[in-house]
């Protein structure tokens, strides 16, 4: 731990990677962490969470 703040989008990206690997619970946890750290991104994260979790079930969902 270097004491530096976490950059915006880090947990969102991590959540997307978990979702694409089929780990929905870890994906949701990462997305919620992103929303907690950056509440101004809630609308974006909610949409990203919905698309990413759908992509975990259907890899073509992100293209829609």
C-alpha positions in Angstrom: 0.0 0.0 0.0 1.6 3.2 -1.1 -1.2 5.4 0.3 -2.2 6.6 -3.2 -5.9 6.8 -4.1 -7.5 4.3 -6.3 -8.1 5.7 -9.8 -11.6 6.0 -11.2 -12.6 3.0 -13.2 -10.3 0.4 -11.6 -13.0 -1.5 -9.8 -15.4 -1.1 -12.8 -12.8 -2.7 -15.0 -12.2 -5.5 -12.5 -15.9 -6.1 -12.2 -16.2 -6.4 -16.0 -13.3 -8.9 -16.0 -15.0 -11.0 -13.2 -18.3 -10.9 -15.1 -16.8 -12.1 -18.3 -15.1 -15.0 -16.4 -18.6 -16.0 -15.0 -18.0 -14.8 -11.4 -21.1 -12.7 -10.9 -20.7 -12.3 -7.1 -17.1 -10.9 -7.4 -18.2 -8.7 -10.3 -21.1 -7.2 -8.3 -18.8 -6.6 -5.4 -16.3 -4.8 -7.6 -19.0 -2.7 -9.2 -20.5 -1.7 -5.9 -17.0 -0.8 -4.6 -16.6 1.5 -7.7 -20.0 3.1 -6.9 -19.0 3.6 -3.3 -15.7 5.3 -4.1 -17.1 7.4 -7.0 -20.9 8.0 -6.4 -21.0 10.4 -9.3 -20.6 7.4 -11.6 -23.6 5.4 -10.3 -25.7 5.7 -13.5 -22.7 4.6 -15.6 -21.8 1.8 -13.3 -25.4 0.5 -13.1 -25.5 0.2 -16.9 -22.0 -1.3 -17.0 -23.0 -3.8 -14.4 -26.1 -4.9 -16.3 -24.3 -5.3 -19.6 -21.3 -7.1 -18.0 -23.3 -9.5 -16.0 -25.4 -10.3 -19.1 -22.2 -10.8 -21.0 -21.1 -13.4 -18.4 -24.1 -15.4 -19.5 -23.9 -14.4 -23.2 -20.5 -13.1 -24.5 -22.2 -11.4 -27.4 -24.3 -9.1 -25.1 -21.6 -6.4 -24.9 -21.9 -5.9 -28.6 -25.5 -4.9 -28.3 
